């Protein structure tokens, strides 16, 4: 990709350009935003020191074209969320500069030197998104500050200090114009870190630098005449009066030669290309009408789940790829219209949506639907998402799209600091938790993949749960898939661990629920499940090779107080081993984004919940008892009447229930599975009875765990079934699930939201409680949560521990 580099002259921007080139991108120009001459205030976005030498540095030393844009704006919008762009804001100067650059150069990417600053990153990403450019941020959360600084120095970044603002550590007269290397090797910076929590890379504004030589410099920069200007508060700036570019000799930093070649495998399995020279189907084609109403549940704290959102009708299959895409888009538009009405009826908006599941008949519809998805949800602080292909003809009525979502009312306004929402205003007075937080990194980096679509890496709900977007095995720096499914799976877990680490040092030890999607062909290979379990266990135990909290730590010791890295990792693994493993559900599906072979989707508790509430694990197993009546009807007329065999046919079925219980009366995640030791295809079922027994087993586990939770706290049920096994029609399973839920909830009327998902295989790993010979044909994920009670329990615990006062 051709790119321009945002350059301040400092170490971070120069090193970011170098890393972008190392990752195969081609530098065509650099952009510098100079300080406005009439404004004396400090910029929140741009380095201002040493701007006077930029022309010599870029044109004579780096020998690349320079776009020099004089800033006119000021820091107006200073919140972490950048929206409602103000043309007088200094961020919009960057928009103008890049627009000017585009008139002169052909490029698609923009590199920046953001290391840890969310403030800078989100603003650069905002500008890039509006200009349809890709943000390159290869230094973002790459290493802890000590190791980052060491790496820069080792890679030939030679810089001098041109601004200091950290008394009593760095003094203008003493340390300005000194090399960063000399200050590091003298031990001064580490001593300041130990005494004053001095940030070694200057992320707190402790200093600014000017790079005089690097692998990018064709010539080195020589400062001929300088003057130190210091203020009364011991903040100092180095004014450079004269400088020149000088030829390098053999003792100087060697010039970088770009020899990068892309060798990443794509990890895709090619499918036969179907020629498509067809027109769209005629308007009078047959239409299958099977009306299915959305399933809605609201629990305490205005938390909702809206499920089973489908188009009111579905056109018959055409066999023509372009026509199928158009029909899928039409279904999606109907779905978004239905969702808009559902949100309006619940006094919510699209900005309140926390997580979205989308099930497509074919992933080839993905790109076309994405545009409408983005139009509905927007690009600013979007929900997290999981999107997979479940196969043609398996969604009700031959539909092509199925959607469900979780909603926290008021959370969109809360994050945008709106003063018009009573719920958002009330939430801001809650010192115990934040209603919702979003991690949405849109820059290509070494940290974790950019989301493949308009959604966020994570949404954190009420400072209690992290809902992570599905992760496929993309290498973050190249956004390419690994060549084998095993390497993809390993990368999935490592990407997941990296995202969690950015969430206040969370880790895979805090798993609340876990799901792995596997390509159907791979799933049915003989050794797949053993390899899945081996890799998953290893990655969870090792937290995806990520040490939680290490990147963000301000502690000066390299190994967290331990004598070496090996000791640190061993003792931290012992802590992980004390945590009961979270069972991981495995489901086989035909397709995933970018033709990935595997995808990982997890929910975790936050570090605050883990430190304040007890988390326990339970398992029960029982025979299916056939205890429900099977002539019970669903709570609406489905238009179908089914006859089922005798109840005794369920007696060969085993039910296993696994549960993660958080606190008392707070939350639980249960996984209920039905299995048989005989072939599932030969079973004739009483489906309502079976599903009722599965729900009863879930309830029995909550009672055994003394969880303090009841049926009315169940927010959502997600049922996975295999078409062609037992019952063949998803509509039958939906009808039977509604009947079972109605029986189970009795007269309370507080039915949970439900989703029914067709898959092509079901297994369970990461637990020793079940036999590997079990043949699962149904799996039910249950989310039980009382958000208000959970916040109260956390608050009481933290107040007793003096965390708030």
Secondary structure by P-SEA (a helix, b strand, c coil): ccccccccccaaaaaaaaaaaaacccccbbbbbbccccccccccccccccccccccccccccccccbbbbbccccccccccccccccccaaaaaaaaaaaaaaccccccccccccccaaaaaaaaaaaaaacbbbbccccccccaaaaaaaaaaacbbbbbccccccccccccccccccaaaaaaaaaaaaaaaccccccccccccbbbbbcccccccbbbbbcbbbbbbccccbbbbbbcccbbbbbcccccccccccccccccccccccccccccccccccccbbbbbbbcbbbbbcccbbbbbccccccccccccccaaaaaaaaaaaaaaaaaaaaaaaaaaccccccccbbbbbbccccccccaaaaaaaaccccbbbbbbbbbccccccccccccccccccccaaaaaaacccccaaaaaaaaccccccccccccccccccccccccccccbbbccccccccccccccccccccccccaaaaaaaaaaaaaaaaaaccccccccccbbbbbbccccccccaaaaaaaaaaaaaaaaccccccccccccccccccccccaaaaaaaaaaaaaaccccbbbbbbbccccccccbbbbbccccaaaaacbbbbbbbbbbcccccccccccccccccbbbbbccccccccbbbbbbbbbcccccbbbbbbbbbbcccccccccaaaaaaaaaaaaaaaaaaaaccccccccccbbbbbbbcccccccaaaaaaaaaaaaaaaacccccccbbbbbbbccccccccccccccccccbbbbbbbbbaaaaaaaaaaaaaaacccc
